[in-house]
């Protein structure tokens, strides 16, 4: 029997049809406009950041809350369904559970409205003992590692944040890490802690153990310190009879009395030690050993003392040996004083313990203890001269037609953040084509990514963010307009998880909508900028440029459309743009792309 090749009708029709357009393209373009504005904000976690970013939602602090959060240490959120938006088949938030014990009447509610989102609530209407809480599935964690937890809460009664650890032998231990006062409005609870030596996993309870109601949302657990401080419980705000994560220490012949809590700097808590009958030795409050990589760090604390004191480092080396080094001798101070000193950690060191100690008759009170990475303030690269970058978002056709020729005429380049699937080739009128983007690259302009479809990343799941962020870089690399090192957040909207996804996608920077100048201390994944819009005047921009020349910082000018008459707020007129470029060309300040300046931040 002869076998014949059969071609089906669907295959023939498919061959005759035009190529299928890429999926997930909104039929209407997304872009910054009067209706969908950029979020002008501070870095994530810094007081004043936009309330539209849920991971860290800065609000006025209550007792026991840490609020000085720096952006650069933020990692991936380990908590499943941290915003409580996903619901399982039982109607409960996915990966979350109701919990409680003891004699009390507890009521659990989900979903409840929390700042235009879903949260959870627990109420106790009668109480004899025990507690009530919502908690997430256990997550694996490293032993002897630093983690930071936060959530948003409001409560009519005091509440407690407690960690449940599962150890390698299967046993469980519990540790209270925050005691929070009632808060009528939503507030932020933050705490940094160190895991035990033999831990496998943990869950964290924000619980009630009295009559009242507690509502929570926007949970976060990241590895590392949210304020770049390696010291757990640095302000002594967490603890009952002793501060959590702190120890009492003494040796020699003397009498030492340890007091906690005592009044701290700014009205919070602090820890005190009094010494009498001294003949030998010292006394101090100290933390568990802290693991630090080789490098330079800054130790600081606030103190009150009526005698000279010492700050001493204990190094534990890989061979098991221990060495000590005195790094400062703070002088007596009857009121709160700050001591700050740099120190180096050698490569042979496994961990460090730092003692602010007293070794003579007198008293010492300490507060706000920190160990942070030291940043070399020596200016390099663009920060020796100052620099300006022209940044274009959204690949508008007017950028190619009106702005790039003006730049070319003066021999200047820019960075174009491209929405890879929002192009003329996909029937988006008013936007550049792939050929025009390639031509701009050939003319010396940097091509950066601005996602695939310009969606608000703060509203997306992890997988959706990965598709938008990593996918846009993949798209652009396939056009041979790379390397693609730079990324920009649509609308300036993102969350802590987004920053980690951007890093993992292979980008070296990310442009935000933080108003300001880039300095040597700036986070390359939250680059500041000054926006150009229809109300921007040449005089205003000239002042910015002159300021950058004087202060030797880096100014990123962010533009969208460039038109003779502006149809929208996010547009600068061609005459004003021409004036800006003329002034830049006549000045001595370098005009560079984003990636050309990045090495100056390292």
Secondary structure, DSSP 4 states (H G I P E B T S, - for coil): --------HHHHHHHHSPPPPPSS--SS-----SSS----BPSTTSTT--TT--SS------TT------GGG-----STTTTS--B-TTSSBTTEEEEEESSEEEEEEEEEESSSSEEEEEEEEEESS-EEEEEEPPEE--TT-EEEEEEEEEESS-EEEEEEEEETTS-EEEEEEEEE--EEEEEEEEEEEE--TTEEEEEEEEEE-SSEEEEEEEEEEEES-TTS--STTTTS-SBSSSBTTEEEEEESSSEEEEEEEEE-GGGSEEEEEEEES-SS-EEEEEESPB---SEEEEEEEEEEESS--EEEEEEEETTS-EEEEEEE-PPPEEEEEEEEEEEEE-TTEEEEEEEEEB-SSEEEEEEEEEEEEPPP----GGGGT-EEEEEEETTBHHIIIIIHHHHHHTT---EEEE-TTSSGGGT-TTB--HHHHHHHHHTT-EEEE--SS---GGGS-HHHHHHHHHHHHHHHHHTT-----EEE-GGG---HHHHHHHHHTT-SEEEEEEES-B-TT--TTSEEEEE--TT--HHHHHHHHHHHHHHT-EEEEEE-EEESS-SSSSEEEHHHHHHHHHHHHHSSSEE--HHHHHGGG-
